[in-house]
Amino acid sequence: MLAVVPPPVTVRVPAKVNLHLAVGDVRPDGYHDLVTIFQALSLVDEVTVAVADEPGVECHGEGADQVPTGASNLAWRAVRLLAAHVGKDPDDPKVRVVIRKAIPVAGGMAGGSADAAATLVGLSSLWRLEISRDELAELAGKLGADVPFALYGATALGTGRGERIVPVLGRHQFHWVLAFDRRGLSTPDVFDELDRLRLEGDPPRVGAVEAVLEGLSSGDPRQLALLLGNDLQAAAVSLRPNLRRTLRAGVDAGALAGIVSGSGPTTAFLCEDGDTAVRVAAELAGAGVCRTVRVAHGPVPGARVITTEEPK
Ligand code: ATP
């Protein structure tokens, strides 16, 4: 009897920006407790999973040359974890993963985590698993603190290391301009820098998360702009002083507010509406303060299947 090979599955998965990121003091185990509000943006990676005799990961697009394609690739770690979870051989999962990146690598937008989440969703479909989003989220949390959010998308409150997710309801769309820096920043380096700055002095801390939740539910970008905050911003700017100029240039170009996204170095600018975002992006691109500029909106859904190709 001829075995039917299931068609490849392609999943689209969003980048995130943190509208609010409160970082607790370093714990004895080296981690920090976080209170954060994530928003998923229309800047997406696409991940295709397919049954293959030659297993492995391929990566194309934005920053692909900086992405490891071996065992340390987060998407590959997702393959192994899900294979083991459903009783397949993690050392020979017979799967090929092709990643097309648009999310900047090491940019503070959780691109690697997004690819891992997309892989979990893609394989669930490819392997026809009866597995709920919540069960996938359990596995996702083992891969990294930002992976569960990429499964759910939209806007959410994250606690713990960011992996405990509660959805934030809201019907409003917000418009963003994203400025990519010339090189990435390592997330652990940024947390270390924050610990150092806190030993030396008292870098600014964000206010209460409740105010940001209210700003979000108002749907008024002007109100939300006043409330954006990121405890990691001082550390990212300390490591990359040029970000100060980028942040200023975005506001000078007409954005309501600018913020470092997560651990940076990507900066995110909240704009009044979509037309303003396009104008701000054009001016920022001409200002020579960053490598690339993108326009995005949010919230958008989390990782979801966009195509299942029919077998040839
Ligand atoms: P976060 O905001 O979650 O801290 P980030 O957006 O700053 O993450 P990523 O793009 O997720 O950073 O990449 C962090 C590092 O992870 C990269 O330097 C890269 O070496 C490694 N990595 C592993 N797998 C991937 C992947 N699929 N895509 C991008 N980077 C990956």
Boltz pocket constraint, residues with backbone or C-beta under 6 A from the ligand:
constraints:
  - pocket:
      binder: B
      contacts: [[A, 66], [A, 67], [A, 68], [A, 72], [A, 73], [A, 74], [A, 75], [A, 99], [A, 103], [A, 104], [A, 105], [A, 106], [A, 107], [A, 108], [A, 109], [A, 110], [A, 111], [A, 112], [A, 113], [A, 115], [A, 116], [A, 146], [A, 184], [A, 185], [A, 187], [A, 262], [A, 263], [A, 264]]
      max_distance: 6.0
